[in-house]
Amino acid sequence: MTALLAAWGVFAVASAVLTVLDLRRRRLPDVVVLPVFAVSVVLLALAACVLGDPSRARDVAGGALAAFALCLLAHLARPWAFGGGDVKLAGLVGAHLGWFGAEAVASGLLVAGILGGFAAAGMWLAGARRDHLAYGPALLGGAWWRMLQG
């Protein structure tokens, strides 16, 4: 259980840092995302082993891969609208959501899309039509919403 709490703690700190960076600079730097992804996957896999539930480690890997692949497709379809940093962040989000299963990955990404849509609509209504939307906070918000659901 300690490894699981450590994974969530690392993800919580990274979520705060990445939200600020994306809102201020419209960037999700690899120097933050990739090490946090590696540490998270190791801690989540360790937690699965300690709990005697290796299928959770498979679900973590599957969640990371599924979220990454889905967001990579969005990036390839519209690279100006969905950045490469968002794609890598989706892998990190998917790993954490994968702990809870495939439904959590799907619902977390769906909520992220809804949050992103609300943010885009707010920007549009405020007249900031040419500004770029920082999608990282929406991805992280969707992940935390779903993770806190259990």
C-alpha positions as CSV (number, residue, x, y, z in Angstrom):
1,M,0.0,0.0,0.0
2,T,3.0,2.3,0.6
3,A,4.0,2.0,-3.0
4,L,0.5,2.9,-4.2
5,L,0.4,6.0,-1.9
6,A,3.9,7.0,-3.1
7,A,2.7,6.7,-6.8
8,W,-0.3,8.9,-6.1
9,G,1.9,11.3,-4.2
10,V,4.3,11.6,-7.0
11,F,1.4,12.1,-9.4
12,A,-0.2,14.7,-7.2
13,V,3.0,16.8,-7.1
14,A,3.6,16.4,-10.8
15,S,-0.1,17.3,-11.5
16,A,0.4,20.6,-9.7
17,V,3.7,21.4,-11.4
18,L,2.5,20.4,-14.9
19,T,-0.8,22.4,-14.5
20,V,1.1,25.6,-13.7
21,L,3.7,25.0,-16.4
22,D,1.0,24.3,-19.1
23,L,-1.1,27.3,-18.1
24,R,1.9,29.7,-18.0
25,R,4.0,28.4,-20.9
26,R,1.7,26.1,-22.9
27,R,4.3,23.4,-22.5
28,L,4.5,20.0,-20.7
29,P,8.2,19.5,-20.6
30,D,9.6,16.0,-21.1
31,V,12.0,16.6,-18.2
32,V,9.0,16.5,-15.9
33,V,6.6,14.1,-17.6
34,L,8.9,11.3,-18.6
35,P,10.6,10.7,-15.2
36,V,7.3,10.9,-13.4
37,F,5.9,8.4,-15.9
38,A,8.8,6.0,-15.2
39,V,8.6,6.4,-11.4
40,S,4.8,6.0,-11.5
41,V,4.8,2.8,-13.5
42,V,7.4,1.2,-11.3
43,L,5.6,2.2,-8.1
44,L,2.2,1.0,-9.5
45,A,3.7,-2.3,-10.6
46,L,5.3,-2.7,-7.2
47,A,2.0,-2.0,-5.5
48,A,0.3,-4.6,-7.7
49,C,3.0,-7.2,-6.7
50,V,2.8,-6.3,-3.0
51,L,-1.0,-6.7,-3.1
52,G,-0.7,-10.0,-4.9
53,D,-2.7,-8.7,-7.9
54,P,-0.4,-8.8,-10.9
55,S,-3.4,-8.2,-13.2
56,R,-3.4,-4.6,-12.0
57,A,0.2,-4.2,-13.4
58,R,-1.2,-5.3,-16.7
59,D,-4.1,-2.9,-16.4
60,V,-1.6,0.0,-15.6
61,A,0.4,-0.8,-18.7
62,G,-2.8,-1.2,-20.8
63,G,-4.2,2.1,-19.5
64,A,-1.0,3.9,-20.3
65,L,-0.8,2.4,-23.8
66,A,-4.5,3.0,-24.6
67,A,-4.5,6.6,-23.5
68,F,-1.3,7.3,-25.3
69,A,-2.5,5.7,-28.5
70,L,-5.8,7.5,-28.5
71,C,-4.2,10.9,-27.9
72,L,-1.5,10.1,-30.4
73,L,-4.3,9.7,-33.0
74,A,-5.7,13.0,-32.0
75,H,-2.3,14.6,-32.3
76,L,-1.7,13.1,-35.7
77,A,-5.1,14.3,-36.9
78,R,-4.7,17.8,-35.5
79,P,-1.2,18.5,-34.4
80,W,-1.9,22.3,-33.9
81,A,-4.7,21.4,-31.5
82,F,-3.3,18.6,-29.5
83,G,0.4,18.8,-28.7
84,G,3.0,16.1,-28.2
85,G,3.3,17.0,-24.5
86,D,-0.4,16.2,-24.1
87,V,0.1,12.8,-25.8
88,K,2.9,11.9,-23.3
89,L,0.9,13.2,-20.4
90,A,-2.0,11.0,-21.5
91,G,0.3,8.0,-21.1
92,L,1.0,9.0,-17.5
93,V,-2.7,9.7,-16.8
94,G,-3.6,6.4,-18.4
95,A,-1.2,4.5,-16.2
96,H,-2.8,5.9,-13.1
97,L,-6.3,5.4,-14.3
98,G,-5.4,1.9,-15.5
99,W,-5.0,0.9,-11.8
100,F,-8.8,1.2,-11.6
101,G,-9.5,-0.6,-14.9
102,A,-10.4,0.1,-18.5
103,E,-13.6,1.9,-17.6
104,A,-11.7,4.3,-15.4
105,V,-9.3,5.1,-18.4
106,A,-12.3,5.7,-20.7
107,S,-14.3,7.8,-18.2
108,G,-11.3,9.8,-17.1
109,L,-10.4,10.7,-20.7
110,L,-14.1,11.5,-21.4
111,V,-14.2,13.9,-18.4
112,A,-11.0,15.4,-19.6
113,G,-12.6,16.0,-23.0
114,I,-15.6,17.6,-21.4
115,L,-13.4,19.9,-19.2
116,G,-11.3,20.8,-22.2
117,G,-14.5,21.7,-24.1
118,F,-15.7,23.9,-21.3
119,A,-12.4,25.6,-21.2
120,A,-12.4,26.1,-25.0
121,A,-16.0,27.5,-24.8
122,G,-15.0,29.9,-22.0
123,M,-12.0,31.1,-24.1
124,W,-14.2,31.6,-27.1
125,L,-16.8,33.5,-25.1
126,A,-14.1,35.7,-23.6
127,G,-12.9,36.6,-27.1
128,A,-9.6,34.7,-26.8
129,R,-10.3,32.8,-30.1
130,R,-6.7,32.8,-31.3
131,D,-5.1,31.7,-28.0
132,H,-4.0,28.1,-27.6
133,L,-5.8,26.0,-25.0
134,A,-3.6,24.4,-22.4
135,Y,-5.2,20.8,-22.4
136,G,-2.9,19.4,-19.7
137,P,-5.0,20.7,-16.8
138,A,-8.1,19.1,-18.4
139,L,-6.3,15.8,-18.7
140,L,-5.2,15.9,-15.1
141,G,-8.5,17.1,-13.9
142,G,-10.3,14.2,-15.6
143,A,-7.8,11.8,-14.1
144,W,-8.1,13.1,-10.6
145,W,-11.9,13.2,-10.9
146,R,-12.0,9.6,-11.8
147,M,-9.3,8.5,-9.4
148,L,-11.1,10.1,-6.5
149,Q,-14.2,8.2,-7.5
150,G,-12.3,5.0,-6.5
